[in-house]
């Protein structure tokens, strides 16, 4: 409770601002320090009673070094007031008080720093902590004593008092002040400030009263002679030890406080065994005694606390050990040198079904399987010859129900241990594990997949028959072989790294999912494999079970499937292209058929009115001779003729027939068409130049359709020259091109725009002022029907070249075929 209150108080103070903390600390320091300075040697301010040092240390210890300005301010003002009261000059008083404040602040900071350097504990509970605390206080107080005494003696030396006496008094007062005040706060342990019963409370009250009575008798008594009765102070020591022994740190604290308060009050009242000295000297002797008492009882309290914690730890460990033994799933047994059981834990009943009393005094071999006794006896005899040695064994023991259970045990020779004096045997039931292991081994052995178990170092521990067949090694060769020996040489260097990576993150997974894996057979051949890894905990430690599948046949099947897939995709692609082409042709032919039907209908409807117009013009000329030279009639007759030509073209397109093939000499038809075109366009200055190769022969074609093709092509070439030009040249050539005959018509006319080249074979497309736009369409259809092709190369302003390819007629081949 007390410790909880103190902890709560300091926690609250931690949240207070530094300024308020320093102000409060300074006020407390001034009140206590000014009162204690009244007990000091005059002119030195060296008081043998100095609780402010303990207050300053506790403040820094619990609240941190931020409170040092409050310590300095408290020391400065308390010393300043006392020096002025003694008649010092203000300048001297200010300077000396400021330096003394520095010494007192440094004392608290140094003591805290030293103690923190020795221990991290906030509360002291061990002997070594008490000694570290005493040492820290002794060293830190020497700083304050040196600084304060030196400053006082430099500025205002005290008369009739030696420097040594003043320094010792200063040092002793500060140190005992820390011992007394700090002991109240640093030794509060909740578990020690509890009372178990009313008797305990009454005893505590009685001890306190006895301490008060003894201290009052010693320090409040009147003694006739100084020095002779000084030893009576030690009467207090047994009672302080009694209080500490019975109540630990609380008793020690009560002893210190009771003795300190009564001894100081008695000395101030000029009572006690040290009367006869000056008050500061008497108090200095009392402080020495208080220091001895404080260190003694605090050390004793720490020793008792350590012993108490050790006893509690021992009881706890003993209870825990007994609980572990009695509730362990393993059996713990002690046997003597003859193998007789002298102790067995209660878990033996759970494992073998017998009550523990059944085992006592009987040989442990009595329950073992006859086949396993020789091996266990041999190990037992070896263990007897090895003090401290350990050995292991696996055997069968008979259960109370008559069944045999597999046991795994270990024994240790502790015959020479004075506490044990027996062979300690631990054993446990592994029947289920044994059966599971056998099932596992059978499953592995007869698995159609190669199985290899490897330890962390990469050594093979287990293989099955499939593994032997896959790699070509015998089981004896594979066991204890490094797994890297089954990896092809080009991958072997990297494999240990992959193995270490798996060991650091063991979880079931395929090995190398992004790379092809190969295994190395005994004959040096490499086979493609797939590998799955599974981490397994075995009796020997961590292992990895690798499942290996030969995928050679699958690879071959995949390769065949890949090739078939490529072939199928190529075939499908070709057929798709042919289908698309056929669909386009069908669509084109359907369109042409529709256009042909329309053209025939239009031609039929236009032919009759044109015939009537032509007959009327003829009758007018016949009836009136003067109209023979009439320009208008001539123009009518010309337009009728042009209309008939258009109708003829429409009918020709609509009535394209299957060619009537025969042997045709292509040069003759070309000459005929060239002569017709020359006669028609010669008056415009157009010259047709012919270039034929000598070996150009025959074609198998319909002569009328071929004649129509080249007549159209030559007419277009002659019409390509602009109106008003001085003529032009048209080149007509024929040559062999492999199995084809190539006929070209080249002009130097206006040419064809690039955007029109893709449209020139479409029906009714034309850029001419006159014409139906069917000429090239008819030519293209007729060439296609003769298994030929037509190509046009033209540039606007540079002329046009039309090339027609027709199959050559091979007379010899035809004759051989007919024979």
Secondary structure in CASP SS format (residue, H / E / C, confidence):
PFRMAT SS
TARGET T0000
AUTHOR 0000-0000-0000
METHOD secondary structure of the structure
MODEL  1
X C 1.00
X H 1.00
X H 1.00
X H 1.00
X H 1.00
X H 1.00
X H 1.00
X H 1.00
X H 1.00
X H 1.00
X H 1.00
X H 1.00
X H 1.00
X H 1.00
X C 1.00
X C 1.00
X C 1.00
X H 1.00
X H 1.00
X H 1.00
X H 1.00
X H 1.00
X H 1.00
X H 1.00
X H 1.00
X H 1.00
X H 1.00
X H 1.00
X H 1.00
X H 1.00
X H 1.00
X H 1.00
X H 1.00
X H 1.00
X H 1.00
X H 1.00
X H 1.00
X C 1.00
X C 1.00
X C 1.00
X C 1.00
X C 1.00
X C 1.00
X C 1.00
X C 1.00
X C 1.00
X C 1.00
X C 1.00
X C 1.00
X C 1.00
X C 1.00
X H 1.00
X H 1.00
X H 1.00
X H 1.00
X H 1.00
X H 1.00
X H 1.00
X H 1.00
X H 1.00
X H 1.00
X H 1.00
X H 1.00
X C 1.00
X H 1.00
X H 1.00
X H 1.00
X H 1.00
X H 1.00
X H 1.00
X H 1.00
X H 1.00
X H 1.00
X H 1.00
X H 1.00
X H 1.00
X H 1.00
X H 1.00
X H 1.00
X H 1.00
X H 1.00
X H 1.00
X H 1.00
X H 1.00
X H 1.00
X H 1.00
X C 1.00
X C 1.00
X C 1.00
X H 1.00
X H 1.00
X H 1.00
X H 1.00
X H 1.00
X H 1.00
X H 1.00
X H 1.00
X H 1.00
X H 1.00
X H 1.00
X H 1.00
X H 1.00
X H 1.00
X H 1.00
X H 1.00
X H 1.00
X H 1.00
X H 1.00
X H 1.00
X H 1.00
X H 1.00
X H 1.00
X H 1.00
X H 1.00
X H 1.00
X H 1.00
X H 1.00
X H 1.00
X C 1.00
X C 1.00
X C 1.00
X C 1.00
X C 1.00
X C 1.00
X C 1.00
X C 1.00
X H 1.00
X H 1.00
X H 1.00
X H 1.00
X H 1.00
X H 1.00
X H 1.00
X H 1.00
X H 1.00
X H 1.00
X H 1.00
X H 1.00
X H 1.00
X H 1.00
X H 1.00
X H 1.00
X H 1.00
X H 1.00
X H 1.00
X H 1.00
X H 1.00
X H 1.00
X H 1.00
X H 1.00
X H 1.00
X H 1.00
X H 1.00
X H 1.00
X H 1.00
X C 1.00
X C 1.00
X C 1.00
X C 1.00
X C 1.00
X C 1.00
X C 1.00
X H 1.00
X H 1.00
X H 1.00
X H 1.00
X H 1.00
X H 1.00
X H 1.00
X H 1.00
X H 1.00
X H 1.00
X H 1.00
X H 1.00
X H 1.00
X H 1.00
X H 1.00
X H 1.00
X H 1.00
X H 1.00
X H 1.00
X H 1.00
X H 1.00
X H 1.00
X H 1.00
X H 1.00
X C 1.00
X C 1.00
X C 1.00
X H 1.00
X H 1.00
X H 1.00
X C 1.00
X C 1.00
X C 1.00
X C 1.00
X C 1.00
X H 1.00
X H 1.00
X H 1.00
X H 1.00
X H 1.00
X H 1.00
X H 1.00
X H 1.00
X H 1.00
X H 1.00
X H 1.00
X H 1.00
X H 1.00
X H 1.00
X H 1.00
X H 1.00
X H 1.00
X H 1.00
X H 1.00
X H 1.00
X H 1.00
X H 1.00
X C 1.00
X C 1.00
X E 1.00
X C 1.00
X C 1.00
X C 1.00
X C 1.00
X C 1.00
X C 1.00
X C 1.00
X H 1.00
X H 1.00
X H 1.00
X H 1.00
X H 1.00
X H 1.00
X H 1.00
X H 1.00
X H 1.00
X H 1.00
X H 1.00
X H 1.00
X H 1.00
X H 1.00
X H 1.00
X H 1.00
X H 1.00
X H 1.00
X C 1.00
X H 1.00
X H 1.00
X H 1.00
X H 1.00
X H 1.00
X H 1.00
X H 1.00
X H 1.00
X H 1.00
X H 1.00
X H 1.00
X H 1.00
X H 1.00
X H 1.00
X H 1.00
X H 1.00
X H 1.00
X H 1.00
X H 1.00
X H 1.00
X C 1.00
X C 1.00
X C 1.00
X E 1.00
X C 1.00
X C 1.00
X C 1.00
X C 1.00
X C 1.00
X C 1.00
X H 1.00
X H 1.00
X H 1.00
X H 1.00
X H 1.00
X H 1.00
X H 1.00
X H 1.00
X H 1.00
X H 1.00
X H 1.00
X H 1.00
X H 1.00
X H 1.00
X H 1.00
X H 1.00
X H 1.00
X H 1.00
X H 1.00
X H 1.00
X H 1.00
X H 1.00
X H 1.00
X H 1.00
X H 1.00
X H 1.00
X H 1.00
X H 1.00
X H 1.00
X H 1.00
X H 1.00
X H 1.00
X H 1.00
X H 1.00
X H 1.00
X H 1.00
X H 1.00
X H 1.00
X H 1.00
X H 1.00
X H 1.00
X H 1.00
X H 1.00
X H 1.00
X H 1.00
X H 1.00
X H 1.00
X H 1.00
X H 1.00
X C 1.00
X C 1.00
X C 1.00
X E 1.00
X E 1.00
X E 1.00
X E 1.00
X E 1.00
X C 1.00
X C 1.00
X C 1.00
X C 1.00
X E 1.00
X E 1.00
X E 1.00
X E 1.00
X E 1.00
X C 1.00
X C 1.00
X H 1.00
X H 1.00
X H 1.00
X H 1.00
X H 1.00
X H 1.00
X C 1.00
X C 1.00
X C 1.00
X H 1.00
X H 1.00
X H 1.00
X C 1.00
X E 1.00
X C 1.00
X C 1.00
X E 1.00
X H 1.00
X H 1.00
X H 1.00
X H 1.00
X E 1.00
X C 1.00
X H 1.00
X H 1.00
X H 1.00
X H 1.00
X H 1.00
X H 1.00
X H 1.00
X H 1.00
X H 1.00
X H 1.00
X H 1.00
X H 1.00
X H 1.00
X H 1.00
X H 1.00
X C 1.00
X C 1.00
X C 1.00
X C 1.00
X C 1.00
X E 1.00
X E 1.00
X E 1.00
X E 1.00
X E 1.00
X E 1.00
X E 1.00
X E 1.00
X E 1.00
X C 1.00
X C 1.00
X C 1.00
X C 1.00
X C 1.00
X E 1.00
X E 1.00
X E 1.00
X E 1.00
X E 1.00
X E 1.00
X E 1.00
X E 1.00
X E 1.00
X E 1.00
X E 1.00
X C 1.00
X C 1.00
X C 1.00
X C 1.00
X C 1.00
X C 1.00
X C 1.00
X E 1.00
X E 1.00
X E 1.00
X E 1.00
X E 1.00
X E 1.00
X E 1.00
X E 1.00
X C 1.00
X H 1.00
X H 1.00
X H 1.00
X H 1.00
X H 1.00
X H 1.00
X H 1.00
X H 1.00
X H 1.00
X H 1.00
X H 1.00
X H 1.00
X H 1.00
X H 1.00
X H 1.00
X C 1.00
X C 1.00
X C 1.00
X C 1.00
X E 1.00
X E 1.00
X E 1.00
X E 1.00
X E 1.00
X E 1.00
X C 1.00
X C 1.00
X C 1.00
X E 1.00
X E 1.00
X E 1.00
X E 1.00
X E 1.00
X C 1.00
X H 1.00
X H 1.00
X H 1.00
X H 1.00
X H 1.00
X H 1.00
X H 1.00
X C 1.00
X C 1.00
X C 1.00
X H 1.00
X H 1.00
X H 1.00
X H 1.00
X C 1.00
X C 1.00
X C 1.00
X E 1.00
X H 1.00
X H 1.00
X H 1.00
X H 1.00
X E 1.00
X C 1.00
X H 1.00
X H 1.00
X H 1.00
X H 1.00
X H 1.00
X H 1.00
X H 1.00
X H 1.00
X H 1.00
X H 1.00
X H 1.00
X H 1.00
X H 1.00
X H 1.00
X H 1.00
X H 1.00
X C 1.00
X C 1.00
X C 1.00
X C 1.00
X E 1.00
X E 1.00
X C 1.00
X C 1.00
X C 1.00
X C 1.00
X C 1.00
X C 1.00
X E 1.00
X E 1.00
X E 1.00
X E 1.00
X C 1.00
X C 1.00
X C 1.00
X C 1.00
X C 1.00
X E 1.00
X E 1.00
X E 1.00
X E 1.00
X E 1.00
X E 1.00
X E 1.00
X E 1.00
X E 1.00
X E 1.00
X E 1.00
X E 1.00
X E 1.00
X C 1.00
X C 1.00
X E 1.00
X E 1.00
X E 1.00
X E 1.00
X E 1.00
X E 1.00
X E 1.00
X E 1.00
X E 1.00
X E 1.00
X C 1.00
X H 1.00
X H 1.00
X H 1.00
X H 1.00
X H 1.00
X H 1.00
X H 1.00
X H 1.00
X H 1.00
X H 1.00
X H 1.00
X H 1.00
X H 1.00
X H 1.00
X H 1.00
X H 1.00
X H 1.00
X H 1.00
X H 1.00
X H 1.00
X H 1.00
X H 1.00
X H 1.00
X H 1.00
X H 1.00
X H 1.00
X H 1.00
X H 1.00
X H 1.00
X H 1.00
X H 1.00
X H 1.00
X H 1.00
X H 1.00
X H 1.00
X H 1.00
X H 1.00
X H 1.00
X H 1.00
X H 1.00
X H 1.00
X H 1.00
X H 1.00
X H 1.00
X H 1.00
X H 1.00
X H 1.00
X H 1.00
X H 1.00
X H 1.00
X H 1.00
X H 1.00
X H 1.00
X H 1.00
X H 1.00
X H 1.00
X H 1.00
X H 1.00
X H 1.00
X H 1.00
X H 1.00
X H 1.00
X H 1.00
X H 1.00
X H 1.00
X H 1.00
X H 1.00
X H 1.00
X H 1.00
X H 1.00
X H 1.00
X H 1.00
X C 1.00
X H 1.00
X H 1.00
X H 1.00
X C 1.00
X C 1.00
X C 1.00
X H 1.00
X H 1.00
X H 1.00
X H 1.00
X H 1.00
X H 1.00
X H 1.00
X H 1.00
X H 1.00
X H 1.00
X H 1.00
X H 1.00
X H 1.00
X H 1.00
X H 1.00
X H 1.00
X H 1.00
X H 1.00
X H 1.00
X H 1.00
X H 1.00
X H 1.00
X H 1.00
X H 1.00
X C 1.00
X C 1.00
X C 1.00
X C 1.00
X C 1.00
X C 1.00
X C 1.00
X E 1.00
X E 1.00
X E 1.00
X E 1.00
X H 1.00
X H 1.00
X H 1.00
X H 1.00
X H 1.00
X H 1.00
X H 1.00
X H 1.00
X H 1.00
X H 1.00
X H 1.00
X H 1.00
X H 1.00
X H 1.00
X H 1.00
X H 1.00
X H 1.00
X H 1.00
X H 1.00
X C 1.00
X E 1.00
X E 1.00
X E 1.00
X E 1.00
X E 1.00
X E 1.00
X E 1.00
X C 1.00
X C 1.00
X C 1.00
X C 1.00
X C 1.00
X E 1.00
X E 1.00
X E 1.00
X E 1.00
X C 1.00
X H 1.00
X H 1.00
X H 1.00
X H 1.00
X H 1.00
X H 1.00
X H 1.00
X H 1.00
X H 1.00
X H 1.00
X H 1.00
X H 1.00
X H 1.00
X H 1.00
X H 1.00
X H 1.00
X C 1.00
X C 1.00
X C 1.00
X C 1.00
X C 1.00
X C 1.00
X C 1.00
X C 1.00
X C 1.00
X E 1.00
X E 1.00
X E 1.00
X E 1.00
X E 1.00
X E 1.00
X E 1.00
X E 1.00
X E 1.00
X E 1.00
X C 1.00
X C 1.00
X E 1.00
X E 1.00
X E 1.00
X E 1.00
X E 1.00
X E 1.00
X E 1.00
X E 1.00
X C 1.00
X C 1.00
X C 1.00
X C 1.00
X C 1.00
X C 1.00
X H 1.00
X H 1.00
X H 1.00
X C 1.00
X C 1.00
X C 1.00
X C 1.00
X C 1.00
X C 1.00
X C 1.00
X C 1.00
X C 1.00
X C 1.00
X C 1.00
X C 1.00
X C 1.00
X C 1.00
X C 1.00
X C 1.00
X C 1.00
X C 1.00
X H 1.00
X H 1.00
X H 1.00
X H 1.00
X H 1.00
X H 1.00
X H 1.00
X H 1.00
X H 1.00
X H 1.00
X H 1.00
X C 1.00
X C 1.00
X C 1.00
X E 1.00
X E 1.00
X E 1.00
X E 1.00
X E 1.00
X E 1.00
X E 1.00
X C 1.00
X C 1.00
X C 1.00
X E 1.00
X E 1.00
X E 1.00
X E 1.00
X E 1.00
X E 1.00
X E 1.00
X E 1.00
X E 1.00
X E 1.00
X C 1.00
X C 1.00
X H 1.00
X H 1.00
X H 1.00
X H 1.00
X H 1.00
X H 1.00
X H 1.00
X H 1.00
X C 1.00
END
